[in-house]
Amino acid sequence: MIEIVLRILIYGAVLSGIWALTASGFSLIFGIARILNFAHGTFFVLSAYLSILLIKNLGFNIFISYAVSVILVGLVGVVIYKIMMAPIREHEVMVIIVTLAFALLVGEVLLLIFGEHGISVPSFARGFVEIAGVPITWKRISVFIAAIVVIILLEYFINRTRTGKMISAASQNLEAAMIVGMDVERLFVITMFISAALAAFGGLLYAQVFAASPIFAFKSLIFAFAIVILGGLGSVRGSIIASFIVGYILTITINTLGARWGEFMVLVTIIGILIVRPTGLFGVEE
């Protein structure tokens, strides 16, 4: 019994941290630009493939490959925003269609090059430690620590830095931000970079513990979208809290009822909460 509880606590924390990063990025760009980026899941898996290419083909070490992959995916996000999203930003449906088309295109390219089998990236750490007699890999522990550190840095950036406060202000009232002279387009670009980079880092952490594949891009998008809705559209803090709710529900269900029931129970819980609170946990009426 102790072993099951401990596994749920640790495995749930790891999964929740990964989804918190991914969902925060999705929520961040929606909060300021009202963009539903359906290519977000593509950023999640693209970083893993870039990291593998950098390590195997160019001889990069693990940490440099991670950093370069995250930065490259962040820049891809900016390019996609400038070319595809910015011209049609006011047309939400068109943005969804364009980003979804981009995601499908990248997914097909990855399938052609790498195939449909999942890939894993080298881990931060090796070995394991015993906690109350239960062996827990350092890989999972390091993934959780890395996720929490980035979440804390994101909270610090939003709440304590000048740029972060401007992004937060613009997300609350874009028209007022423009009136007082904020460079809104610059804020959009910065936010898009951070959003894509968060998804990329979440994907790298996920691919260390599990396996990433082109097909998983849409699954990660669905999870991020569901978490953002549960937390409240545009609320980064709500997304983080909702990620831990979803992560632990998923982990508890898998350990008690089996893997096939995990996503079903998550969706049932989200639907139940939204019936009671349609705007999500921290959402507000538009």
Secondary structure, 3 states (H helix, E strand, C coil): CHHHHHHHHHHHHHHHHHHHHHHHHHHHHHHHHCCCCCCHHHHHHHHHHHHHHHHHHHCCCHHHHHHHHHHHHHHHHHHHHHHHHHHHCCCHHHHHHHHHHHHHHHHHHHHHHHCCCCECCCCCCCCEEEECCEEEEHHHHHHHHHHHHHHHHHHHHHHHCHHHHHHHHHHHCHHHHHHCCCCHHHHHHHHHHHHHHHHHHHHHHHHHHCCECCCHHHHHHHHHHHHHHHHCCCCHHHHHHHHHHHHHHHHHHHHHCCHHHHHHHHHHHHHHHHHHCCCCCCCCCC
